[in-house]
Amino acid sequence: MRALPVLVVALLLSSAVGAAGGLAGTAPVDTDERSPPSPAALDAPVVAQTDDNRTPLQQINVLDVPPESVGRSAVAEHYVDLGPAVGLSTNATTDQLRTLAMTERVEDADTAELRRERLRTALQDLETSVDDLDRKQIAAVGAYSEDEITTQQLLVTLVRISIAAQELNERRRQLEELAADTPGFDINRGRLASIGNRLSAFTGPVRDHARAVLHGEVDPHRFYVATSARSVTVSAVIDETYYREAYRGDLRNGAGDAIELEVALDIVASSYPVIWNTTREQTQVFGGGETYPVRIGHSRGDLTAFVDSNARVVYAEHQRRPLETVVTDQRIDRTDDGLRLVVNHTYPGGPVQIRVVDEVTGDPVDAPVSIKAGPSPPERIGTTGTDGVIWTLSPNRQYTVSVRALGGNVSAVVPPGVPPRVVTSGDDGDDGDDENTTATPTPTPMDGAVANVYHP
């Protein structure tokens, strides 16, 4: 099985492959007059998948934006780019020097009172810097939605914000150590933890991999990008694993007081009932201030959900799911010219399995695969390999999968599907009471801020 290296930067809009914009929902595939007509799309039948006990598996909920809020999207392959890569390295060095300067300024204080004053100033500056990151991300997402910047520029900005967040988190740790060595200065650990938890929502496995792509450390990847005015989702297929990040700026309030750990856990339980009711290996809650990350290791992957203590909703998520555990429960099956094409798909930004076999023998066929969405010409995404399988990611609109091999060709029109969205109070007024959820277990409270544990 070959997992096509694909990144999804879902900035919550609909569009075609390489297109600049589109309407939410299913859009017709534009056909070039010089090309043969595409086959008509059929409703995708639901395909049941079961676990070892033959219990039907359900789709895992994902944080997403309502379809009417989706604006612009594009799919394009990105490569090493030395210009932005150098800029990212320069910015990282600058941030590191600022952390070093902060440390030296505190340590050079002549008196204990001056040291305490400089610590208070450094803490206030750190909180301001975190707010600035939030504003920069919203500005970039909004600019992309208005077609003011390119997909590449948006991706670079998201990576830059991630790098800055990591360095600010290091500055937070330095502040905590300096405070511990300062007589008469009792720093608010909850305040520091809240800063770290907020910063963690700006980082994640997909942005880390995007950084590696830009630096030329890994092979090129295809990126799916979509945005709304304040929200962004990114996902990727990396090494047989599906990764997903989402940030709903429209759901985050950021002005709440501390809440009980069990409250944060209950919010996550009602938001992700499938995860909650599966085999959970570990559940951790990182408390403090306005943001409560809840991390769940489960039998089908990992989830970190970020809960806003005031809005009491999940406003950001990081997910990791091995492809073998992903439920691709919608199938399109086409046969032509001796080839059978099977497309097992999910939803926009979700993983898609494309399988090609010989119609007569059923043997896998190593064949090139192309995808066309909207008015853009078909784009080759790779080959199926010796097992006849390739994984990719779904565009945010109807698309056509085409295969040519053994002297024949076959195509299938695939609807985009509908994601199993995390329901928020702003979407339908749900009070979070779900009869399918289980009782809240005793969580593992964690001191300090959540760390990024996903390393694709």
C-alpha positions, -999 to 999 in steps of 0.1 A, spaced: 0 0 0 13 34 -9 3 64 12 7 94 -11 24 122 9 -3 148 11 -9 177 33 -43 194 39 -44 230 49 -82 234 53 -87 270 58 -124 263 57 -136 271 22 -147 251 -8 -129 250 -41 -114 230 -69 -79 216 -72 -58 246 -79 -88 268 -79 -90 302 -62 -125 299 -48 -158 282 -48 -191 277 -31 -197 255 -1 -211 221 -8 -210 200 -39 -200 218 -71 -202 203 -106 -169 193 -122 -163 216 -152 -154 196 -184 -130 209 -210 -148 209 -244 -118 192 -259 -120 163 -234 -145 134 -233 -174 139 -209 -170 128 -174 -191 99 -161 -221 110 -141 -218 110 -103 -238 85 -84 -246 85 -47 -219 68 -28 -231 36 -11 -222 33 26 -198 5 32 -198 -11 67 -165 -16 84 -161 -37 115 -136 -43 142 -122 -77 153 -154 -84 171 -174 -76 139 -188 -44 156 -195 -17 130 -169 11 132 -181 47 131 -165 78 118 -145 98 144 -158 134 148 -136 162 135 -136 199 143 -148 217 112 -165 248 100 -202 249 89 -204 246 51 -218 280 47 -187 295 62 -163 278 38 -149 302 13 -117 296 -7 -97 264 -12 -70 250 -35 -50 218 -40 -14 221 -51 19 204 -47 46 222 -27 84 217 -28 114 229 -10 115 267 -12 148 282 -2 135 318 0 108 312 27 130 285 43 158 310 49 132 335 62 118 309 86 153 302 99 161 339 103 128 344 122 136 315 145 170 328 153 156 362 160 131 347 184 158 327 202 179 359 206 149 376 222 146 348 247 183 350 254 180 388 258 151 384 282 170 359 303 201 381 305 181 412 314 165 394 344 198 379 355 216 412 352 193 430 376 213 446 404 186 441 431 160 416 440 132 441 435 145 450 400 147 414 391 111 409 402 100 439 382 117 426 351 101 392 356 67 408 357 74 428 326 87 398 308 56 378 317 33 406 304 54 408 272 50 371 267 12 373 270 12 401 245 33 381 221 8 352 223 -21 375 215 0 388 185 3 353 172 -35 349 173 -40 382 154 -14 372 128 -30 339 121 -65 355 118 -50 381 95 -34 355 73 -65 334 71 -86 364 63 -62 376 36 -62 341 20 -100 341 21 -101 374 2 -76 361 -24 -50 386 -12 -22 360 -7 -13 328 -23 -16 293 -9 22 292 -6 23 324 14 -4 312 37 14 279 43 46 298 51 28 321 75 12 291 94 46 275 97 62 308 109 35 311 136 42 275 147 79 282 150 72 314 169 49 295 192 75 269 200 101 296 209 76 315 230 69 283 249 107 280 255 106 316 268 78 306 291 99 277 305 128 301 310 106 325 329 94 297 352 130 288 360 140 324 366 110 329 388 119 298 409 153 313 415 140 347 426 134 352 463 100 367 472 86 362 437 57 337 435 47 333 399 12 321 390 17 286 376 -18 285 362 -10 317 343 21 301 328 3 269 320 -24 288 302 1 305 281 17 272 272 -16 256 264 -26 284 241 7 282 223 3 245 217 -28 251 197 -7 270 171 16 240 166 11 204 155 23 176 133 11 189 100 28 223 104 59 205 115 59 185 84 51 215 62 82 231 77 103 200 67 89 202 32 99 239 28 134 232 41 138 203 17 141 177 45 114 155 31 98 149 -3 73 173 -18 37 170 -6 3 180 -20 -15 205 1 -52 211 3 -60 246 15 -94 260 26 -103 290 49 -130 309 66 -126 344 80 -111 332 114 -105 295 112 -81 270 97 -77 233 94 -47 214 82 -43 177 76 -19 153 60 -12 117 50 23 109 62 39 75 65 6 55 65 -9 79 90 -36 106 88 -29 137 107 -53 166 113 -52 200 130 -80 225 133 -83 259 148 -117 276 151 -110 312 159 -147 320 158 -153 297 188 -125 308 210 -135 334 237 -103 335 257 -118 355 287 -129 327 309 -120 317 344 -106 284 355 -130 254 353 -130 220 369 -110 194 350 -141 171 348 -160 199 330 -133 200 303 -134 163 301 -172 162 297 -170 187 269 -146 165 250 -166 134 257 -198 149 242 -178 163 212 -161 130 204 -185 102 214 -169 76 191 -134 82 207 -149 83 241 -167 50 237 -137 32 222 -108 17 240 -90 45 257 -54 39 267 -48 71 285 -67 104 292 -48 135 304 -62 170 312 -38 200 312 -55 226 334 -49 263 339 -65 295 329 -86 299 297 -74 269 277 -77 232 287 -61 207 264 -75 171 268 -53 144 254 -67 109 247 -48 80 234 -72 54 220 -73 22 200 -76 42 167 -51 69 173 -46 100 194 -66 132 200 -57 165 217 -88 187 220 -84 223 233 -114 235 254 -121 272 259 -131 277 295 -155 305 288 -173 294 257 -170 258 270 -165 243 235 -136 226 217 -120 254 196 -89 235 184 -79 199 178 -49 177 168 -56 142 156 -34 112 146 -50 81 130 -32 52 113 -47 47 79 -56 11 88 -80 25 115 -97 51 93 -133 44 83 -136 50 45 -173 42 45 -184 56 12 -175 37 -20 -175 44 -57 -169 13 -79 -163 16 -117 -152 -9 -143 -141 -1 -179 -115 -14 -205 -106 -43 -183 -98 -22 -152 -118 -19 -120 -114 13 -100 -126 14 -64 -126 47 -45 -132 45 -8 -136 80 5 -146 101 35 -150 139 35 -132 170 24 -97 170 38 -102 134 48 -83 103 35 -93 86 3 -82 51 -7 -79 45 -45 -76 9 -56 -70 -5 -91 -73 -41 -101 -76 -62 -132 -112 -67 -140 -108 -104 -149 -81 -117 -125 -86 -93 -96 -48 -88 -95 -36 -53 -83 -25 -30 -111 3 -5 -108 -12 25 -125 -9 63 -126 -37 82 -110 -50 116 -118 -76 138 -101 -96 166 -116 -118 190 -96 -134 220 -112 -121 238 -143 -85 230 -136 -69 203 -159 -64 168 -145 -34 165 -122 -14 134 -117 -11 125 -80 11 94 -82 9 57 -89 -9 29 -71 22 7 -67 25 -30 -67 -4 -35 -43 -27 -14 -66 -35 11 -38 -27 48 -32 -40 71 -5 -47 108 -10 -70 135 4 -104 146 -8 -109 180 -23 -137 202 -10 -159 196 -40 -169 169 -64 -139 154 -83 -130 129 -109 -105 101 -104 -89 87 -136 -66 58 -142 -49 46 -174 -32 12 -176 -30 -20 -195 -41 -2 -226 -74 10 -210 -87 37 -188 -114 41 -162 -128 71 -144 -151 77 -114 -168 109 -102 -167 112 -65 -189 134 -43 -170 153 -15 -189 137 13 -199 153 46 -176 152 77 -188 140 111 -185 175 126 -180 183 162 -213 200 172 -209 232 191 -235 252 209 -231 278 183 -241 253 156 -274 239 170 -277 248 206 -268 213 218 -263 212 255 -237 184 252 -260 158 268 -254 126 248 -269 93 257 -241 75 239 -214 89 261 -201 72 291 -196 85 326 -167 108 331 -137 88 344 -111 102 368 -87 121 345 -50 124 349 -43 160 359 -11 174 345 9 203 359 22 227 333 14 231 297 7 204 271 36 195 248 35 185 211 39 148 211 32 142 174 63 138 154 55 125 119 
